[in-house]
Structures are given as structure tokens and as C-alpha cells.
Amino acid sequence: MTMFGPGGSTLRRRAAIFVLATLCGWSLAPQPAASAGQGSAAVPVGSGSRTEAAAAPGLYAGGTFTRAGGVAVDHLATWNGSAWSRPGGSSTAGPDGSVTALTVYDGDLIAAGSFLTAGGVRVNGIARWDGTAWFPLTGSSGTGVMTTPLDFVDALAVFDGDLIVAGQFLRAGGVTVNHIARWDGSEWFPLTGSGGTGVNVPSVWDLAVHGGALIVGGGFTQAGGTAANGIARWTGSAWSTLGTGFNGDVLALTVFDGSLVATGGFTQAGGSAANYVAEWDGSAWSPLGAGLDAEGRALTVYGGSLVVGGTFTEAGGAPANYVARWSGSAWSALAGPSGTGTEDIVVSLAVHGGRLIAGGFFGRAGGVVVNQVAGWDGTAWSPLAGPAGAGTDAGVYALHTV
């Protein structure tokens, strides 16, 4: 998932974060390790003293919105199939800034982005929700990853028992990590190879696990000190490359039919033509048919097909409107009785309740009013609505099913 807004750039978004930080008087100096009594709740260090309640099942959505289904929320909401709500109910405060990445680790929902507090607790860009309360991800040297107004988290994954966190930040828990780090439940660590630590450019956009290794995609040109054009592999002890990489940023990754799939802003993969989407079979990159006519920003698998969302309006040379599916041999649009695809950019995808869920910056999907998030059941698009309304009042950057 990438933090780009509709037609915007990361530079514009980072400037907006800086202005917001200035207006709100945020202090983003490195924070000491949290202790009980900080904020509005007791904050345990590490994982040993936290409660063990699990995040409630449902679809979770994160973004810049403050209302979901007409209900007031704090940039994060959950949908149970019939209504939207805040995690924990209406009296529970959430993150105080945008949420751009979600996953589950050790039974807890992990939310990350560009926020300083969650539930009134200082967390610095990343927090965990155990179904009852918010907690920071703290190590012996500090808490979270935000140390400047421009820092943010854009990708999360679980690999080899650790939570992997990536985006734009130099330190995690006070430890120098260079834009990607791992948290084992009690301490933060860098991903260091023989030639260096992390990546050389503050643009890690997505993570995946393939072939027993962590795959890292972004706009960097080195990983662990090794040349790596937009994509690299981390085995747990060393960095390596996947061919010669790409001529543009990798914005999303997933695994489909045993192969690693990457999409983004590139037109070449491994030195060969590949229009914004390509697959890696373990030894070489290859295109997926004629590909897309503009960048892809999200990937998932639904109904046996690969689904791509992004800024494109064509897939395989045919109209698709920001979201399309690849069967393994051909591209097709996601159409309904009233229209095809969405009316604007798709930046997040998930599967919930037997439907494909798409999030982004669109008011309609398949010609139906949906407000930034919609479901597709294989034949038609529909809103995620409840008694108080449908969808959200601003962009949906992240989706995750628990």
C-alpha cells in the first residue's frame, strides 16, 4: 500500500504532515521508553505485561477519514457486515492522525501511519489494539518510529515470528534502522546485512513473504548496501536481489499461484518490458500480458484471480477503471449492472465476507454511490453501509480482515 493521494505525490503529502504537526504543536523528538502512568492509561514495556484479549473479528479500514457509515471515528474503523464503528465502541479514542497500514501480530491489531497517539497513549506512528486498549510498541531504548514530522509507516508484515515495519523513518525504538525494522514483541532491531543496514532511500511501500524470505518493495536502489532496484529479499540474516529489479517504484506486492507479483510505477522488470505489473517465478521476471496503462497501487487474490487496484483505466488494453483482475492468462474488468470499476483511484484491497473490498478515493463503484470503500461479489458492486450511512468521508488507505 502506498500513501500517495489522488493525483498527489509523497512530497506534497509530507509537506501537509509537517504543516499539521506545526499547527497541532506536536513534539516529534525521540521519546524515551514508555512507563506506567504515561498518557491516559498504564503502558507496559514489551509484550509480557499486556492483556491477552484479541482484536474482534471484522474488516478494519484505516485512512484520513473521521466518519465511517456516518459514525464519528478516529482514522480507523471496523465493519461487521452490517455497520461501521470505532474499535472498542464509541467511547474509545483511536489514532490522532492518518492510518496507512494494518496487520495482525500475536493476536493484536497493528495500526501504523503518521500519528503520535492512539487512545491518548503516546505511540509514535505505530500502535497495537488488543480488543480493549491501545499500547505502544516499545523497546528498551524508545517507542515507535516517528521522530520527525515527515516520518510515517507505509507497510507491515509478519516474518519469522517478528513484526516487520517499513516506510520513512531512520530509527525504531531509538535504534538506527534506515526505513525498515523488526519488532519481536519486546525489542526493536535493524535488518542488517554484510554491506549495511536497511535501505538507502526513504521509500519502502510494501512487504510480502515468498519462498521463505521477506520481500521488500519500494523506490530504493540499495538494500543492506547491495544494489537493488526497487525490490530486495531479506532471509533473516542477509540481503539479496531479485534479478536486476525495476525502472520505477514497486508500490504493492503479493503472491499469486506460487509466484511473487509486483505492481507500481515501472515499465521494465528484469530489463524486459512489463507495463506496471510483473511476476517473479523464482528465477526471472515476466509481464502479465499487456499489463496496465498506468501504475498499480494495491494487490490481493480473490476468487482464484489476482486483483490489482491503482491509477490505471485500462488492463490488457481494455477499459477497467482503476481495478482489474488477472486470471493467469487474461485481464478482465470488475463490472456490475450499472458500470465498470470505480470512478477514481483504488489504493487498498482486501477480502471479507466472501466479497472483494476496495478502498481509495472514489465516490462510486460500478455506478453505485459507495463513498471511498466498496464490495464486489463477482457480479456487482455495493456499498459498505449501515443504519447511519455508507462508506467514509475521506480516503481509505489500508484494509485488513481479522
C-alpha positions in Angstrom: 0.0 0.0 0.0 1.3 3.4 -0.9 0.5 6.7 0.8 0.0 8.7 -2.4 -3.3 10.5 -2.6 -5.4 11.0 -5.7 -3.1 12.5 -8.3 -0.8 13.7 -5.5 2.8 13.0 -4.6 4.6 11.9 -1.4 6.4 15.3 -1.3 3.0 17.1 -1.2 1.7 14.7 1.5 4.8 15.0 3.6 4.5 18.8 3.5 0.9 18.5 4.6 2.0 16.4 7.6 4.6 19.0 8.5 2.0 21.8 8.5 -0.4 19.7 10.6 2.4 18.9 13.1 3.2 22.6 13.4 -0.4 23.7 13.8 -1.0 21.0 16.4 2.2 21.6 18.3 3.4 18.0 18.0 6.7 17.3 19.5 8.5 14.6 17.4 11.7 14.5 19.3 12.9 10.9 20.1 10.8 9.6 23.0 12.1 7.6 26.0 10.7 4.2 26.7 7.2 4.5 28.0 6.3 3.7 31.5 3.1 3.1 33.5 1.1 6.3 34.0 2.1 7.9 30.7 -0.9 9.2 28.8 -4.3 8.2 29.9 -3.6 4.5 30.5 -0.9 2.3 32.0 1.6 1.4 29.3 3.6 -1.8 29.7 7.1 -2.2 28.2 7.3 -5.0 25.8 4.7 -7.8 25.5 4.9 -9.6 28.7 2.6 -7.5 30.8 -0.1 -6.7 28.1 -3.6 -8.1 28.3 -4.3 -11.1 26.0 -7.7 -10.2 24.6 -7.7 -10.5 20.8 -8.9 -7.8 18.3 -12.6 -8.5 17.4 -13.2 -10.2 14.0 -14.2 -8.0 11.2 -13.0 -5.7 8.4 -10.7 -2.9 9.6 -10.2 0.2 7.5 -7.6 3.0 8.0 -7.1 6.3 6.3 -7.6 10.0 6.7 -11.4 9.8 7.4 -13.1 10.8 10.6 -16.5 9.4 9.8 -17.4 5.8 8.7 -21.0 4.9 8.0 -22.0 8.3 9.4 -20.4 7.4 12.7 -17.5 9.5 14.3 -14.2 7.6 14.2 -10.5 8.4 14.5 -9.0 7.4 11.2 -9.7 3.8 11.9 -13.0 1.9 11.8 -14.3 -1.7 11.8 -17.2 -3.0 9.7 -19.0 -6.1 11.0 -21.0 -6.8 7.9 -23.9 -4.5 8.8 -22.5 -1.4 10.4 -19.4 0.7 11.0 -18.0 1.5 14.4 -14.8 2.5 16.3 -12.8 -0.4 17.6 -13.9 -0.8 21.2 -17.1 1.3 20.7 -17.9 5.0 20.6 -16.2 5.9 23.8 -12.7 4.6 22.7 -10.4 7.1 21.1 -8.2 6.0 18.2 -5.1 7.3 16.4 -4.8 11.1 16.2 -3.5 11.0 12.6 -3.8 9.1 9.3 -3.6 5.2 9.4 -1.9 3.8 6.3 -1.0 0.2 7.2 -2.8 -2.6 9.2 -2.0 -6.2 10.1 -2.4 -8.7 12.9 0.6 -9.7 15.1 0.4 -12.0 18.2 -3.4 -11.7 18.2 -3.4 -7.9 18.3 -4.4 -5.5 15.5 -1.4 -3.4 14.5 -2.2 0.1 13.1 0.5 2.3 11.7 0.8 5.6 9.8 1.6 9.2 10.7 0.0 9.6 14.2 1.5 10.3 17.6 -1.1 9.0 19.9 -3.7 6.2 20.0 -6.3 6.1 22.7 -4.4 9.0 24.4 -1.2 7.0 24.7 2.0 8.2 23.1 2.9 5.6 20.4 4.9 7.5 17.7 3.5 6.1 14.4 2.6 2.6 15.3 0.3 1.0 17.9 -1.4 -2.3 18.9 -5.0 -2.8 19.8 -5.8 -5.9 21.9 -9.5 -5.6 21.8 -9.7 -3.5 24.9 -7.0 -0.8 24.8 -4.1 0.7 22.8 -0.5 0.1 23.5 2.8 1.4 22.1 5.5 -0.8 20.5 8.3 -0.1 22.9 11.8 -1.3 23.3 14.5 -0.6 25.9 15.7 2.4 24.0 12.4 4.0 22.9 8.9 3.9 21.5 7.6 3.7 17.9 9.2 5.1 14.8 8.2 8.8 14.3 11.0 11.2 15.3 10.3 13.9 12.7 7.1 15.4 11.2 7.9 13.7 7.9 8.2 10.1 9.3 5.5 7.6 8.6 4.9 3.8 8.3 3.5 2.5 5.0 3.9 -1.3 5.2 3.6 -4.1 7.7 4.2 -7.8 7.6 4.9 -10.8 9.8 8.0 -12.8 9.0 9.8 -15.4 11.0 7.8 -14.6 14.1 8.6 -10.9 14.1 6.6 -7.9 13.0 8.3 -6.1 10.1 7.6 -2.3 9.9 8.7 -0.2 6.9 8.2 3.3 5.5 10.1 6.6 6.0 11.9 6.6 9.3 15.6 6.4 10.4 15.0 5.0 13.9 12.7 2.5 15.5 12.6 2.4 19.3 15.6 4.6 19.3 17.6 2.2 17.2 19.0 3.2 13.8 17.3 1.0 11.2 17.0 3.1 7.9 13.4 2.8 6.9 12.7 -0.9 7.8 12.8 -2.6 11.2 11.6 -5.7 13.1 9.9 -5.9 16.4 9.9 -9.2 18.3 7.3 -8.2 20.9 9.7 -6.6 23.3 12.6 -5.0 21.3 13.3 -3.2 18.0 16.1 -4.4 15.6 17.5 -3.3 12.3 17.7 -5.6 9.2 21.4 -5.6 8.7 23.5 -7.3 6.0 27.2 -7.5 5.3 27.1 -4.2 3.5 24.8 -2.1 5.6 21.5 -1.6 7.4 18.1 -1.1 5.8 17.6 0.7 2.5 19.2 3.9 1.2 16.0 5.8 0.2 13.0 6.6 2.4 10.5 4.8 0.3 9.6 1.3 1.3 6.0 0.9 0.0 5.1 -2.8 0.6 6.2 -6.1 2.0 5.4 -9.7 1.3 6.7 -13.2 2.2 7.7 -15.5 -0.7 10.0 -18.5 -0.9 10.8 -18.4 2.8 12.1 -14.9 2.6 10.8 -11.4 3.3 10.3 -9.4 0.0 10.7 -5.6 0.3 9.4 -3.2 -2.4 9.9 0.5 -2.9 11.9 3.2 -4.6 15.3 2.4 -3.1 18.5 1.5 -5.1 20.3 -0.3 -2.3 19.3 -2.7 0.4 21.9 -3.7 3.1 24.5 -1.9 1.0 23.7 -4.1 -2.1 22.4 -2.7 -5.4 18.7 -3.4 -5.5 16.4 -1.6 -7.9 13.1 -1.2 -6.1 13.0 -4.7 -4.7 15.1 -6.9 -2.4 15.0 -10.1 -0.4 15.8 -10.5 3.3 16.4 -14.0 4.5 16.6 -13.2 8.2 20.4 -12.7 8.1 21.3 -11.3 4.7 20.0 -9.1 1.8 20.0 -10.2 -1.8 18.4 -9.1 -5.1 15.7 -10.5 -7.4 17.3 -10.1 -10.8 18.0 -6.6 -11.9 14.8 -5.2 -10.5 12.7 -2.4 -11.9 13.0 1.0 -13.6 10.4 2.6 -11.2 9.0 2.2 -7.8 7.4 -1.0 -6.6 4.2 0.0 -4.8 2.5 -3.3 -3.9 3.4 -7.0 -3.6 1.5 -10.3 -3.2 1.8 -14.0 -4.0 -0.4 -15.5 -6.7 -0.4 -19.0 -8.0 3.0 -19.6 -6.3 4.7 -16.6 -8.0 5.6 -13.2 -6.5 3.7 -10.4 -8.1 4.8 -6.7 -8.1 3.0 -3.7 -9.3 3.9 0.0 -9.3 5.3 2.8 -11.5 7.6 0.7 -13.6 7.6 -0.2 -17.3 10.5 -2.7 -17.1 11.2 -5.7 -14.9 14.4 -7.6 -15.0 15.4 -5.5 -18.1 12.4 -6.5 -20.1 9.1 -4.7 -20.9 6.5 -5.1 -18.2 3.7 -2.5 -18.1 3.3 -1.7 -14.4 2.9 -5.3 -13.2 5.1 -8.3 -13.3 5.7 -11.7 -11.7 8.8 -13.5 -10.4 8.9 -17.3 -10.7 11.9 -17.7 -8.5 14.5 -17.1 -11.3 13.2 -14.4 -13.7 10.6 -11.6 -14.1 7.9 -11.7 -16.8 5.0 -9.5 -17.7 1.3 -10.3 -17.1 0.0 -10.0 -20.6 -0.2 -6.4 -21.9 -0.3 -5.2 -18.3 -1.8 -1.8 -17.3 -1.8 1.7 -18.8 -0.7 3.4 -15.5 0.6 2.4 -12.1 -0.9 -0.2 -9.8 -1.0 0.5 -6.1 -2.7 -2.5 -4.5 -2.9 -6.2 -4.9 -4.8 -9.1 -3.5 -6.2 -12.5 -4.5 -10.0 -13.1 -4.8 -12.0 -16.0 -6.4 -8.8 -17.6 -7.8 -7.8 -14.4 -9.6 -5.2 -11.7 -9.0 -6.8 -8.3 -8.4 -5.0 -5.0 -9.0 -6.1 -1.6 -8.0 -4.4 1.7 -8.9 -4.5 4.8 -11.2 -4.9 2.9 -14.5 -8.0 3.0 -16.6 -7.1 0.0 -18.9 -5.9 -3.5 -18.3 -4.8 -5.8 -21.1 -5.7 -3.0 -23.5 -9.4 -2.9 -22.5 -11.3 -0.5 -20.2 -11.1 -1.4 -16.5 -11.3 1.9 -14.5 -8.9 1.6 -11.6 -9.4 -2.0 -10.7 -9.0 -5.2 -12.7 -8.4 -9.0 -12.4 -5.9 -11.3 -14.0 -7.0 -15.0 -14.3 -3.5 -16.2 -15.0 -3.9 -15.8 -18.7 -6.2 -12.8 -19.4 -7.3 -9.5 -17.9 -10.9 -8.5 -17.3 -12.8 -5.7 -15.7 -14.8 -5.8 -12.4 -18.2 -4.7 -13.8 -21.7 -4.5 -12.5 -25.1 -3.8 -14.0 -24.6 0.0 -13.6 -20.9 0.4 -14.5 -17.3 -0.8 -14.6 -14.7 -0.4 -11.9 -14.6 2.7 -9.8 -14.6 6.4 -10.7 -11.2 7.2 -9.2 -8.1 5.7 -7.6 -8.0 2.4 -5.7 -5.2 2.2 -3.2 -6.2 -0.7 -0.9 -7.7 -4.2 -1.4 -8.9 -7.0 0.9 -11.3 -9.9 1.1 -14.1 -10.0 3.7 -17.4 -11.9 3.9 -16.9 -13.5 0.5 -16.5 -10.2 -1.2 -13.6 -8.3 -2.6 -13.3 -4.9 -0.8 -11.7 -1.9 -2.5 -10.7 1.3 -0.8 -9.4 4.6 -2.1 -10.7 8.0 -3.3 -13.8 7.2 -5.2 -17.4 8.2 -4.7 -18.9 5.5 -6.9 -18.1 1.9 -7.9 -20.0 0.1 -10.7 -22.1 3.3 -10.9 -23.3 2.9 -7.3 -22.7 5.5 -4.6 -20.2 3.9 -2.1 -18.0 6.7 -0.6 -14.3 5.6 -0.7 -14.9 1.9 0.0 -17.0 -0.8 -1.7 -17.6 -4.5 -2.0 -17.7 -6.6 -5.2 -19.3 -10.1 -5.1 -18.2 -11.3 -8.5 -21.2 -9.8 -10.4 -21.9 -6.3 -8.8 -20.6 -3.5 -6.7 -22.3 -2.4 -3.5 -21.6 0.0 -0.6 -20.5 -1.0 2.9 -23.5 0.6 4.6 -25.1 0.7 8.0 -28.1 2.4 9.5 -26.2 5.7 9.7 -24.7 5.8 6.2 -22.3 4.3 3.7 -18.5 4.4 3.4 -16.3 7.1 4.7 -15.9 10.9 4.4 -12.2 10.7 3.2 -9.6 8.4 1.7 -9.2 4.7 2.7 -5.5 3.8 2.6 -5.5 0.4 4.3 -7.8 -2.6 4.7 -7.3 -5.7 6.7 -9.6 -8.6 7.7 -9.3 -10.1 11.2 
